[in-house]
Amino acid sequence: QSKYFGLEFDPSHLVFQFIDYIAVLKKFGGRVYHTHCKDTEVIKDRLSYVGYTGSGWWRFRIPGLGDIDWRRFITTLMEVGYDYVLSIEHEDPFFEGVEGFRKGLLIGKKTLSRYLP
């Protein structure tokens, strides 16, 4: 039960596992010490063709370009007492190179900023 042991929470990994990231956050929120903000886009047409054991039916995206409800996620973070850093983790294949990274960061910042106090 050490106060020095906590979690780095990244909802994007739970999305492609079909795990309710809000329920997990509510359960373990008091132990979250760092948060990665990366979105996940589920490509439903591809998923319906290859199934969840197939490949290519999901991809990481910049926050706001996938399936995560950022308003609900950030609201829940605040409800569980999280008041630390939101780190935008960039793995979006559509925003590559220096200019792509810059553009992606600005999109992510704009998306997340809408829901911050």
N, C-alpha and C positions, 0 to 999 in steps of 0.2 A: 504494500500500500504506500510505497514511497511517493512523495510529492514530486520527486525528480524523474519519475518514469511516466511518460505520456505518449501520445499518438501524433503522427503527422497524418492529417486527414485529407484524402483526395477523392472526391465524389465520382470522378470520371471512371475510376476502376470499378466502382460498384454498378454503374449504369450498364456496362456491357456484360455484367454478370446477373443482371435483372434483380439486384438487391436494392431495397428501398433505402437510399442514402440518407433520407431525412430520419427514418426510424433508427438507423445506426447512429447518426449524429446525436439524436435525443438520448440514446442509451449511454453512449460513451463521451458525450460532449464535455463533461467536466475533466476529461483526461486529454483533450485536444490541445496541443501546444504549438502546432504549426499547421497551416492550411495551404494546399496547392489548389489553385483555381485553373482548371483545365476542363474543357467541355468534351463530351462524347456525342457524336452523331450516329444514330442507328439508322442504317439505310434499309428501310422496311421492305422495299421491293427485292433487294438482294437477300435479306434474311428469309423472306418467304420462299425463296428459290433454293438456297443452300442449307437452311436450317442453322440453329445456333452452334452446331459443331463444325459448320463450314467456315470459310474464311471470306474476308472482304465485306462483311455486312456491318461493320462499325469502324469508326476512325476518330482519333482525337482531333479536337477543334479548339479554336480560340474561344474563351468565354463569351457566350451570347450566340454562337453559331452552331450549337448542338442542342441536346435534349434536356440539359439541366435547367431547373427552375431556379435561377439565381436569386430572385426576390425571396423565395421561400427558404433557400439555403442560407442566405445571409441573415435573414430574420431569425432562423433557428439557431445559427451561430451566436447571435446576440442574446437570444433567450437562454442558452446554456452557459452564458457568461464569458464567451470567447471575446477577447479584445486585443488580439495580437495582429500579426502580419497576414495579409492575403497575398500570396506569391503567385503571379501569373506564370504558369508553366507552359512553355511553347513547344508543342509537338504537331502543330497543324501543317499538313502537307501542302496546303494552298498558299502559305505565306513563308516562302523560303528566301534566303539571302538577307543581307543587311536591311534593305528597304522593306522586304516582306516581314522581317522581325519587327521593325519599327511600326509598320502599319498594323500588324497583329496586336502589338502591345497597346496601341492607341484604341483599337476596337475593344480589347479586353478591359482596359481601364475605364472606358466610357460605359460599358455594360455594367461593371461592378460598382462604379461610382454612383449610379442611379439609386442603389439600395443601401448605401452607407449613410449613417447619420451626419 
